[in-house]
Amino acid sequence: MSSRSSRAILEKLVGFSSISSRSNRDLIDWVRGYLAEHGVDAAILPSPDGKKANLYATIGPDVAGGVVLSGHSDVVPVEGQAWSTDPFVLTERDGRLYGRGSCDMKGFLASVLAAVPEMQAAPLARPLHIAMSYDEEVGCLGAPGMIATLGRDRPKPSVVIVGEPTDMKVVSAHKGITVLKVTVTGYETHSSQTHRGVSAVMVAARLVAKLEQMARARSVRPQPGSRFDPPYTSIHVGLFQGGTAVNIIAGHAEFFCDIRNLPEESALDYITEFEEWCRADVLPGMRARHPACDIVTELMSQAPGLRLDAESEAELFVRAITGDNALRVVPFATEAGQFQQADMAVVVIGPGSIDQAHQPDEFVEIAQLEACDAFLRQVIERCR
C-alpha cells in the first residue's frame, strides 16, 4: 500500500459529486466494482427510496469480533463558496490535496480502499469490515439501517474505527446532534389590522428568542470538569423563513434549529422544555384570536453523542497502535455514537483537520494521508 495508490483512489472518489442532496449510487457502484476486482463481495443496502445506498463488505473469516472501518460517502454543497480550483477535481498544491470531501471524509475511505489488497493477502484471523454510509452530513440518516444488520444478519464486530478528520489523533467522545423543525401557523389579515391577525413570523421570532434564552441559561452553567469546548449543550437556529408580503400579517413561518448536546444529556429534555413553554405561554394567546393557530415541532434527525469509555476494546486496540494516550473530545457529531448505541466499542480517528471540513478549498495534507496508510497497515497486522 502506498500514498500514491491512496491518492489515485481519492482522485476518483472526489470526482463523484456525492452531495447529500444527490444520489451517491455512482460512487457506491464504483466502490463495489473496485472491491469485486480484488475478490471482495460487497452488500449494497439501499435507502427506502432506492436513490442512495450504504455499502458493507467483509474481508477475512466470517466470525464475530471484527474491526469496522467506517466512513460516510456524502459531502456538503459547494454553492456560494469561493473555490480557487474545481472542487470535484483533486488538485495538488504545496503538499496538499484539494477537493470537496478530500478531508471530510473521502481521504480516509481512499486509504481504506487502497489497503484492500493487503487485507486480502494478510491472511486475517480477525475480519476487517468496510462500512460506507449515505446522508451523514444531513443528520446521520443512513448509518442506522446498516448498523441494524450487524449482529443480526452477520457476525457482530467488536471494534469500530470512524475515520472522521482528527489529524490522526484518537478522539474518544463527541457531542450529539438533534435537528428540529418548528412550524408556526398564524392568521392572515391586512397589516393595518394587527389586533385581528396572528403573525406567524412574530410568534416564530418569539420562539427563537426563547431558544436563545435556553441556550444562554446553559452557557452560564457549564458542566464541571467537561473536556468539551464549549462545555455545555448548545442551541442554534440556522434557518428561518415566513410571510408573503410586508403588508400581510404572516400566516406561516418555520425555522430549523440544532441542539448539540453533551453525550451525558438528552436533547429530548430540551425539546420537552421548549414544547411545554409553547403550550402554556404562547398557544393560548394565539388561539384566543383564531382557533386554527398552531405551533408544531418535528424531529428531523438525531444522532447520539459518543460517551467516553477510556477502557473500551476500541480504545485499547487503537492506542496500542498509535501510542496516543491523550483523552480528546470534539463538539461535532459523527456516526460513532450510533455504533456505540448498538453496543460496539468505537473511536474516531482519521486524516485531515476538521478546520478544513465544509470550507472552500477543502484539503487534506499528503502527509496525513500517508499517516493514515501507515495506521491501517498496523490495523491489518493486528488482525492477522
Summary of the structure (lengths in Angstrom):
residues: 384
radius of gyration: 23.2
end to end distance: 16.3
largest distance: 78.5
contacts: 1337
relative contact order: 0.19
helix: 32%
strand: 24%
